[in-house]
Amino acid sequence: MGQKNWKLTGGDQEEKIGKLQRDFKLPRPIAVYFAARGIDGSAIERFLEPKLVHLSDPYRFPGIKDAARRLWQAIERNEPILIHGDYDTDGITASALLAWVLRSNGATVHSFIPHRFDDGYGFTPESLEKALETFGKCGVLVTVDCGITSCDAVDVALARGIDVIVTDHHEAGPELPKALAVINPKIYPELEDLQVLSGAGAAFKLSHAFIKYGRENNLGGFTTHLDEILDYVALGTVADIVPLLGENRIMVKHGIMALRKQLRPGIRALIENTKIRTELSPSDITFRLAPRINAAGRVGDANVALKLLESDRIVDAYDCADQLESYNHIRQEKEQEIYQEACEQIERNLAWQSPYALLVAGRDWHQGVIGIVASRLTRDYNRPTIVLTIQGDEAYGSGRSIASLNLVDVLSRHADLLERFGGHPMAVAVGLRTEDIAPFFEAMDREIRTQIDSADLENFVSYDGEASLNEMTPAFFEYLSLLSPFGHGNPKPVYRFNELRVARCNAVGGGLHTRGILQNANTEMDFIAFNRAPSELHGRILDVLATPQLNLHQDVETPQLNVVDIQEVF
């Protein structure tokens, strides 16, 4: 395991930490957490108690009232409403939540989820035709988690007399679609606080506006409770790796509570299949629930995942959950196969690579899993990474970035070498001619070097500040639970504990991990160190970076440190 540098987040904050302790009566490690993340004043109170009433008025979105009015008109006129989604967890949950809200108020709703390989990505003229062939005519079409760059498809829909409402959260192109309303926070500078919304979050905003408009105009919505769809929002938001801050944090906090209740047959079946034994957390969405939902779109039929989430009968839900489990096994096998081939390319210097960027490509690699491979390679090599599958004269792929680099911006500067691209700053999709792979990599590498330096690629681990074992009190752990949900943008706190002696340790997990006791002069505490053998720890005096947590075993909660990294004290 390579040595990592340790970086203190935010630098020396002792004066601010003391002030936060005094002003808010906080345990010192909690004050350390807030100081490191620049949270103070009234923001602390809202952070500790995020309420649904803190969600902003959906009418802040330009055009959203027109969209709400048109949806109610469709209900009054018995016009079918078509939802055009996407085949990942964010797009599927966005489709499910909007359909639920509309159907609850009398709408006839059809949801179209494109097939990754047959239909390609996004809302296109071809996917529009296929959706209309499948479900028949509609008066209104709503895109969720797609559509912001679909100018051609929107024009075709308008020519056929269909009003289009676009809800999306991806980066816009040079031209906006001529839709009735475009509900995407990224195109409105005044909505800067909402630009981290997921596709499900944007669909929630439309749902909120729809219910608000219905109540204001005595059209309906009086028995629809939007908190009942926050389980969908939590799934989509966490799965799409958008920051769990601001309104995302509020919706996910309450959505996680809804997921834990397992009120939907599909959620219950999915959780049972994943064998989650402890209280469900965002990490369970990231590593257990979302991969299974995504697997349907990656190697099978995403409509199975939609059917699961919309199931009213537990028997149907179990059938869908079993099918997702099968898809997930296939996904894991294909992913590992491609990952190993990619690593071999890198090690044998057969990939396009530099200290600043990485690109691997393979003929007929499974297009549904290369995004996951890109994520793994970015993590392993700490470089922006593109993974391509070559199919004849064309190459298609996915890219993942590092925190300090907007990969969409990099690609936009060399769009002449690409057939298509889009996505988020951290995750992109690309298509290009096979003959252009080499010049594209060279151009991308040059551009990346102008935007980051070697320090951005440094192998380091950040920590919030120092703490001591005797500060790990019951009061601290009560506050710690209030800091959740943890995830992208709000990682679990990491503290530095100095000069701890490993009083006892033993191997667990088949010898892969170590559990034991750390102590200083007058306090001791349990620890768990994943992927570290007892020989690395036994009898040593260490500085430790760790995340405090409560370990639940046989209904008893015991404080312990989850070790992130260690440095031996000489």
HUGI-V504131 format. One record per backbone hydrogen bond with DSSP energy under -0.5 kcal/mol. NH is the residue of the N-H (numbers start at 1). CO is the residue of the C=O. Records with the same first field share a line. If there is no record, write none. Layout:
NH = CO ; CO
This chain:
5 = 459
7 = 461
9 = 7 ; 463
11 = 8
17 = 13
18 = 14
19 = 15
20 = 16
21 = 17
22 = 18
23 = 19
24 = 20
25 = 21
26 = 21
30 = 27
31 = 27
32 = 28
33 = 29
34 = 30
35 = 31
36 = 32
37 = 33
38 = 35
39 = 34
40 = 38
43 = 40
44 = 41
45 = 41
46 = 42
47 = 43
48 = 44
49 = 45
50 = 47
54 = 51
55 = 52
60 = 57
61 = 58
64 = 61
67 = 63
68 = 64
69 = 65
70 = 66
71 = 67
72 = 68
73 = 69
74 = 70
75 = 71
76 = 72
77 = 73
78 = 75
79 = 74
81 = 108
82 = 140
83 = 81 ; 110
84 = 82 ; 142
85 = 83 ; 112
92 = 88
93 = 89
94 = 90
95 = 91
96 = 92
97 = 93
98 = 94
99 = 95
100 = 96
101 = 97
102 = 98
103 = 99
104 = 100
105 = 102
106 = 103
107 = 102
109 = 107
110 = 81
112 = 83 ; 110
113 = 111
114 = 112
119 = 115
120 = 115
124 = 122
128 = 124
129 = 125
130 = 126
131 = 127
132 = 128
133 = 129
134 = 130
135 = 131
136 = 132
139 = 80
140 = 80
141 = 163
142 = 82
143 = 165
144 = 84
145 = 167
146 = 167
150 = 147
151 = 149
154 = 150
155 = 151
156 = 152
157 = 153
158 = 154
159 = 155
160 = 156 ; 157
161 = 158
162 = 157
163 = 139 ; 161
165 = 141
166 = 181
167 = 143 ; 165
168 = 183
171 = 423
179 = 177
180 = 164
181 = 164
183 = 166 ; 181
184 = 182
187 = 184
188 = 185
189 = 187
191 = 188
192 = 189
194 = 191
195 = 192
197 = 194
202 = 198
203 = 199
204 = 200
205 = 201
206 = 202
207 = 203
208 = 204
209 = 205
210 = 206
211 = 207
212 = 208
213 = 209
214 = 210
215 = 211
216 = 212
217 = 213
218 = 215
219 = 214
220 = 214
224 = 221
225 = 223
226 = 224
228 = 225
229 = 226
230 = 227
233 = 229
234 = 230
235 = 231
236 = 232
237 = 233
238 = 234
239 = 235
240 = 236
241 = 238
242 = 237
244 = 488
245 = 243
248 = 245
249 = 245
250 = 246
251 = 247
252 = 248
253 = 249
254 = 250
255 = 251
256 = 252
257 = 253
258 = 254
259 = 255
260 = 256
261 = 257
262 = 258 ; 259
263 = 258
266 = 311
268 = 264
269 = 265
270 = 266
271 = 267
272 = 268
273 = 269
274 = 270
275 = 271 ; 272
276 = 271
277 = 275
284 = 281
285 = 281
286 = 282
287 = 283
288 = 284
289 = 284
290 = 285
292 = 288 ; 289
293 = 289
294 = 290
295 = 291
296 = 292 ; 293
297 = 293 ; 294
298 = 294
299 = 295
300 = 295 ; 296
302 = 300
304 = 301
305 = 301 ; 302
306 = 302
307 = 303
308 = 304
309 = 305
310 = 306
311 = 307 ; 308
317 = 313
318 = 314
319 = 315
320 = 316
321 = 317
322 = 318
323 = 319
324 = 320
325 = 321
326 = 322
327 = 323
328 = 324
329 = 325
330 = 326
331 = 327
332 = 328
333 = 329
334 = 330
335 = 331
336 = 332
337 = 333
338 = 334
339 = 335
340 = 336
341 = 337
342 = 338
343 = 339
344 = 340
345 = 341
346 = 342
347 = 343
348 = 344
349 = 346
350 = 345
351 = 345
352 = 359
353 = 351
354 = 357
358 = 384
359 = 352
360 = 386
362 = 388
364 = 390
365 = 362
369 = 366
370 = 366
372 = 369
373 = 369
374 = 370
375 = 371
376 = 372
377 = 373
378 = 374
379 = 375
380 = 376
381 = 377
382 = 378
384 = 356
385 = 400
386 = 358
387 = 398
388 = 360
389 = 396
390 = 362 ; 388
391 = 389 ; 394
394 = 391
395 = 432
396 = 389
397 = 430
398 = 387
399 = 428
400 = 385
401 = 426
405 = 402
407 = 405 ; 425
410 = 406
411 = 407
412 = 408
413 = 409 ; 410
414 = 411
415 = 412
417 = 414
418 = 415
419 = 431
420 = 431
422 = 429
424 = 427
428 = 399
429 = 422
430 = 397
431 = 420
432 = 395
434 = 393
436 = 433
437 = 434
440 = 436
441 = 437
442 = 438
443 = 439
444 = 440
445 = 441
446 = 442
447 = 443
448 = 444
449 = 445
450 = 446 ; 447
451 = 447 ; 448
452 = 448
456 = 453
457 = 453 ; 454
458 = 455
460 = 458
461 = 5
463 = 7
464 = 494
465 = 494
467 = 496
471 = 468
472 = 469
473 = 471
477 = 473
478 = 474
479 = 475
480 = 476
481 = 477
482 = 478 ; 479
483 = 479 ; 480
484 = 480 ; 481
487 = 490
490 = 487
495 = 546
496 = 465
497 = 495 ; 544
498 = 496
500 = 542
501 = 519
502 = 540
503 = 501 ; 517
504 = 517
506 = 515
508 = 513
512 = 509
513 = 508
514 = 529
515 = 506
516 = 527
517 = 504
518 = 525
519 = 501
520 = 523
525 = 518
526 = 559
527 = 516
528 = 561
529 = 514
530 = 528
532 = 529
536 = 533
537 = 534
538 = 534
539 = 502
540 = 537
542 = 500 ; 540
543 = 567
544 = 497
545 = 565
546 = 495 ; 544
547 = 562
548 = 546
549 = 560
551 = 549 ; 558
552 = 550
553 = 551 ; 556
556 = 553
558 = 551 ; 556
560 = 549
561 = 526
562 = 547 ; 560
563 = 528 ; 561
564 = 545
565 = 545
567 = 543
569 = 541
570 = 568
